[in-house]
Amino acid sequence: MLTTNSFLSCNETVKKPVPAKPEKLIAKPLPANWMWLRPSLGKTDDQWKIIFAQIKNAGIDAVLPQIYSSHETLFDHPTLPVKERLLERLIPLAHQAGLEIHAWMWTMPLNNPDLIEKHPDWFAVNRNGQPAHIHPAYVDYYKFMCPCHPEVQDYVAANVEALAKIEDLDGIHLDYVRLPDVILAEGLQPKYNIVQDKEYPEYDYSYSDNCRNQFKAKYNVDPLDLPDPTKDDNWRQFRYDAISHIVNDRCVPIARKFNKKITAAVFPNWESVRQQWHTWDLDAFLPMLYHNFYNAEIDWIGEQTKAALERLKHKKPIYSGLFIPQLSPAALADAIDISKDAGAKGTCLFAFGSMESGHWEVLTKKLAEKKG
């Protein structure tokens, strides 16, 4: 309806309404405490509700279910074989329990037989010229791909994108974002009956054609022609950068495009796995501070937490990864305190399947104290 106020004289100025300023998006805070979880298949929704309630009641805020372990998936993947469409079931159940859910995926290993047969050129090669899918280091599943291969980069990015497109997923958690250990943690070497007092050629990766050609194009020398490849700073940095490129330039932009948090499980002895993770643009880092692997006392967890924060210049949060199979309930309590005192934002426990009643009791008490 028109009224007399609807008409203005020629001398009057129409005041246009000022558009409302868009609300500032408030970034969702990261969880305080996390738990890795290898899902058991065949469980009902009610069984998962019980599991998630137990985890939440203990004070954990986020679960990291392993949904891709380099051969088949537990979510609806567009190209890889799907063993069970589980992740899509777990997301609403976890949310109902008050838990975030971040999908844990393997990054650089590939153990899918069909893809190995189709793409033998995808794999990292050691200094002896042996490709990882034929001569894997240490264990059979160490079939690591070459980070310099463009198709490998595309493959990893596609796996991240397949997860990022799942609307209600909270985040993506990268594991095995590295090359094989050129030197194993000293506590693990006796398990494989080896002594690694230097970088031996059978464990030193990657000398694939792609890596060698790209390095030669940049530095005018084949890494195999270096006087001592293990002592060449450029060659070492080149391999750090190859892994970092996959993280920063391929994985992170996809996660951010779909508004997903992105984190990674990383090594404290990062040089030994060519994993310069303090240069990565992730939302948070979950270093695996398994002190027994390094023949260290429990205080080492705090030392490594402080060292990691210093390398990151305290710009990103650290969640200390704790290895439950080698922690008594009392030691778990100490490890949580040590981590927090050293500056960790929280902890991440490996893993749900290793938790016993004493661990649950201590965890519930300790995390209640931290939040209180």
C-alpha positions in Angstrom: 0.0 0.0 0.0 1.3 3.5 -0.9 1.0 6.3 1.6 1.9 10.0 1.5 5.3 9.1 3.0 6.0 6.9 0.0 6.5 9.9 -2.3 9.5 12.1 -2.1 10.1 15.5 -3.7 12.9 15.9 -6.2 15.0 17.7 -3.7 14.9 14.9 -1.2 17.6 12.3 -1.0 16.8 8.6 -0.8 18.7 7.0 2.0 19.7 3.5 0.9 19.6 1.0 3.7 23.1 0.1 4.9 23.7 -3.6 4.4 24.3 -5.5 7.5 27.8 -6.5 8.1 28.3 -10.2 7.8 28.9 -12.0 11.1 32.5 -12.7 11.8 33.0 -16.5 11.5 34.2 -17.8 14.8 36.7 -20.6 14.3 35.7 -23.8 16.1 38.3 -24.5 18.8 40.3 -27.7 18.5 39.5 -30.6 20.8 41.5 -30.8 24.1 42.2 -34.5 24.1 42.1 -37.2 21.3 42.1 -40.9 20.9 43.2 -43.0 17.9 40.9 -45.9 17.2 41.2 -48.9 14.8 37.5 -49.7 14.2 36.3 -53.3 14.6 34.0 -54.3 11.8 30.5 -55.7 12.3 29.5 -53.7 15.4 25.9 -52.4 15.6 25.1 -48.8 16.1 24.2 -49.5 19.7 27.6 -51.0 20.3 29.3 -47.9 18.9 27.1 -45.7 21.1 28.5 -47.5 24.1 32.1 -47.1 22.9 31.7 -43.5 22.2 29.9 -42.8 25.5 32.8 -44.5 27.3 35.4 -42.4 25.4 33.4 -39.1 26.1 32.8 -39.9 29.7 36.6 -40.3 30.2 37.1 -36.7 29.0 38.2 -37.3 25.4 36.9 -34.8 22.9 37.8 -36.3 19.5 38.2 -39.7 18.0 40.5 -40.6 15.1 39.2 -43.8 13.4 41.5 -45.4 10.9 39.5 -45.5 7.7 42.2 -45.9 5.1 45.3 -48.1 5.6 46.7 -48.1 2.1 44.8 -50.9 0.4 41.0 -50.5 1.0 38.7 -48.0 2.7 36.1 -47.9 5.4 34.2 -45.0 3.7 32.6 -44.4 0.3 35.6 -43.8 -1.9 35.1 -43.1 -5.6 37.9 -45.4 -6.9 39.4 -47.5 -4.1 37.7 -50.7 -2.9 35.4 -50.2 0.0 35.5 -52.9 2.7 32.6 -51.3 4.7 30.9 -47.9 4.5 31.6 -47.3 8.2 32.8 -43.7 8.6 29.4 -42.4 7.4 27.7 -44.4 10.1 30.2 -43.3 12.8 30.0 -39.6 12.2 26.4 -39.0 13.6 27.0 -41.5 16.4 30.1 -39.7 17.5 28.4 -36.3 17.3 25.5 -37.6 19.3 28.0 -38.5 22.1 29.6 -35.1 22.0 32.7 -36.2 20.2 34.4 -34.8 17.1 35.5 -37.3 14.5 38.6 -36.8 12.4 39.3 -39.4 9.7 42.7 -41.1 10.1 44.3 -42.0 6.7 47.6 -43.4 5.6 49.3 -41.1 3.2 52.5 -42.3 1.4 52.3 -46.2 1.7 50.3 -48.1 -0.9 49.5 -51.7 -0.5 46.6 -52.1 -2.9 47.6 -55.1 -5.2 45.8 -53.7 -8.3 47.4 -50.3 -8.0 50.8 -51.8 -7.4 50.5 -53.8 -10.6 49.2 -50.9 -12.6 51.7 -48.3 -11.3 55.1 -49.9 -10.3 56.7 -46.6 -11.2 54.9 -44.9 -8.3 57.2 -46.3 -5.6 60.2 -44.9 -3.7 63.5 -46.4 -4.5 66.4 -46.9 -2.0 70.1 -46.1 -2.7 70.6 -49.7 -3.8 68.1 -49.1 -6.6 65.4 -51.3 -5.0 61.8 -50.1 -5.3 59.8 -50.2 -2.1 57.0 -52.4 -3.4 59.4 -55.2 -4.2 61.9 -54.7 -1.4 60.1 -52.9 1.5 62.2 -51.9 4.5 61.6 -53.6 7.8 58.1 -54.9 7.3 56.0 -55.9 4.2 53.6 -53.0 4.4 56.4 -50.4 4.0 55.6 -50.0 0.4 56.1 -46.2 0.3 55.4 -44.2 -2.8 57.7 -41.6 -4.3 56.8 -38.0 -3.2 58.3 -36.6 -6.4 56.0 -38.5 -8.8 53.2 -36.2 -10.1 50.7 -39.0 -10.2 51.5 -40.0 -6.6 50.8 -36.4 -5.6 47.5 -36.5 -7.4 46.6 -39.8 -5.8 47.2 -38.5 -2.3 45.3 -35.3 -3.0 42.4 -37.3 -4.3 42.2 -39.4 -1.1 42.1 -36.2 1.0 39.4 -34.8 -1.3 37.3 -37.9 -1.0 37.3 -37.4 2.8 37.0 -33.6 2.7 33.7 -33.9 0.7 32.0 -35.8 3.5 29.9 -32.9 4.8 29.7 -33.6 8.6 33.3 -34.9 9.0 35.2 -32.7 11.4 38.7 -33.2 10.1 41.3 -35.2 8.3 44.2 -36.8 10.1 47.3 -37.7 8.0 49.6 -40.6 9.0 52.7 -42.0 7.4 53.4 -38.6 5.8 57.0 -39.4 5.2 59.6 -41.8 3.7 60.7 -45.0 5.4 62.9 -44.6 8.5 66.5 -44.3 7.4 67.4 -44.9 11.0 64.9 -46.7 13.3 64.3 -45.5 16.8 67.1 -47.2 18.9 64.6 -49.1 21.0 63.1 -50.8 17.9 66.4 -51.9 16.2 66.8 -55.1 18.3 63.3 -56.2 17.2 64.6 -56.4 13.6 68.1 -57.6 14.6 69.8 -54.6 13.1 72.3 -51.9 14.2 72.0 -48.6 12.4 75.0 -46.4 13.3 74.7 -44.5 10.0 72.4 -44.2 7.0 72.7 -47.5 5.2 71.7 -47.6 1.5 68.9 -50.2 1.9 67.0 -47.9 4.2 67.8 -44.6 2.4 65.0 -43.3 0.2 64.1 -42.0 -2.4 66.4 -42.3 -5.4 63.6 -42.8 -7.9 64.0 -41.5 -11.4 61.6 -38.6 -10.6 63.5 -37.6 -7.5 66.9 -37.9 -9.2 65.9 -36.0 -12.3 64.2 -33.2 -10.4 67.2 -32.8 -8.1 69.6 -32.8 -11.1 67.5 -30.2 -12.8 67.9 -27.9 -9.8 71.5 -28.6 -8.7 73.1 -30.0 -11.9 74.1 -33.2 -10.2 72.6 -36.7 -9.8 72.3 -37.5 -6.1 73.9 -40.9 -6.8 77.0 -39.1 -8.0 77.4 -37.1 -4.8 80.6 -37.9 -2.9 78.4 -38.9 0.1 74.6 -38.5 -0.4 74.0 -38.9 3.4 75.9 -35.7 4.1 74.7 -33.5 1.4 72.5 -30.7 2.8 70.8 -29.9 -0.5 69.8 -33.5 -1.1 68.5 -33.9 2.4 66.5 -30.7 2.1 65.2 -31.7 -1.3 63.5 -34.7 0.2 62.1 -32.8 3.2 60.6 -30.4 0.7 59.2 -33.1 -1.5 57.1 -34.4 1.4 56.2 -30.9 2.6 55.0 -30.0 -0.9 52.4 -32.8 -0.7 51.2 -31.5 2.6 51.2 -27.8 2.1 50.4 -27.5 -1.6 48.2 -30.5 -2.2 46.5 -31.7 1.0 46.0 -28.5 3.0 44.3 -26.4 0.3 41.8 -29.2 -0.2 41.0 -29.5 3.5 40.6 -25.7 3.8 38.4 -25.6 0.7 35.9 -27.9 2.3 36.3 -26.3 5.8 37.9 -29.3 7.4 40.6 -29.3 10.1 43.7 -31.1 9.0 46.3 -32.6 11.4 49.0 -35.2 11.3 50.7 -37.9 13.3 54.4 -37.0 13.2 57.8 -38.3 14.4 59.9 -36.6 17.1 63.0 -37.9 15.2 61.8 -36.1 12.0 65.2 -36.1 10.3 65.2 -39.9 10.1 62.0 -40.0 8.1 62.5 -36.9 6.0 59.6 -35.2 7.7 60.2 -31.5 8.4 56.8 -31.1 9.9 57.5 -27.8 11.7 57.2 -26.2 8.2 53.7 -27.6 7.6 50.6 -25.4 7.5 48.4 -27.8 9.6 45.9 -26.9 12.3 47.7 -29.0 14.9 50.3 -31.7 15.3 50.1 -35.0 17.2 53.7 -36.2 17.6 54.1 -39.8 18.6 56.1 -39.4 21.8 56.5 -43.1 22.5 59.5 -42.8 24.9 60.1 -46.5 25.2 60.9 -46.7 21.4 63.8 -44.4 22.1 65.1 -46.1 25.2 64.1 -42.9 27.1 62.6 -42.2 30.5 59.1 -40.7 30.7 60.5 -37.1 31.2 61.6 -37.3 27.5 57.9 -36.7 26.6 58.1 -33.3 28.1 61.5 -32.5 26.5 60.2 -33.5 23.0 57.0 -31.5 23.5 59.0 -28.4 24.4 61.4 -29.0 21.4 58.5 -29.3 19.0 56.8 -26.1 20.2 60.1 -24.3 19.8 60.5 -25.5 16.2 56.9 -24.4 15.5 57.7 -21.1 17.2 54.6 -21.8 19.4 52.3 -20.9 16.4 50.4 -24.2 16.3 49.3 -26.5 19.1 50.9 -29.8 20.0 49.0 -32.8 21.4 51.4 -35.3 22.9 50.9 -38.8 21.5 51.1 -41.4 24.2 51.6 -45.2 23.7 49.2 -47.0 26.0 50.7 -50.5 25.5 53.9 -49.4 27.3 52.3 -47.2 29.9 50.9 -48.5 33.2 48.0 -46.5 34.6 50.3 -44.7 37.0 52.7 -43.9 34.1 49.8 -42.6 32.0 48.9 -40.2 34.8 52.5 -38.9 34.9 52.7 -38.6 31.1 49.5 -36.5 31.0 51.0 -34.2 33.6 54.4 -34.0 31.9 52.8 -33.2 28.6 50.6 -30.4 30.0 53.5 -28.9 32.0 55.7 -28.8 28.9 53.1 -26.8 27.0 51.0 -29.4 25.1 47.5 -28.4 24.6 46.4 -31.9 25.4 47.2 -35.5 24.6 46.3 -38.2 22.1 46.2 -41.8 23.2 47.2 -44.8 21.1 44.9 -46.5 21.1 41.4 -47.3 22.2 41.9 -51.1 21.9 44.8 -51.0 24.3 42.9 -49.3 27.1 42.4 -51.3 30.3 40.2 -50.6 33.3 43.1 -48.9 35.2 43.8 -46.7 32.2 40.2 -45.6 32.0 40.1 -44.8 35.7 43.2 -42.7 35.6 42.3 -41.0 32.4 38.9 -40.0 33.7 40.4 -38.6 36.9 43.3 -36.7 35.2 41.3 -35.1 32.4 38.6 -34.0 34.9 41.4 -32.3 36.9 42.8 -30.6 33.7 39.3 -29.2 32.8 38.5 -28.3 36.4 
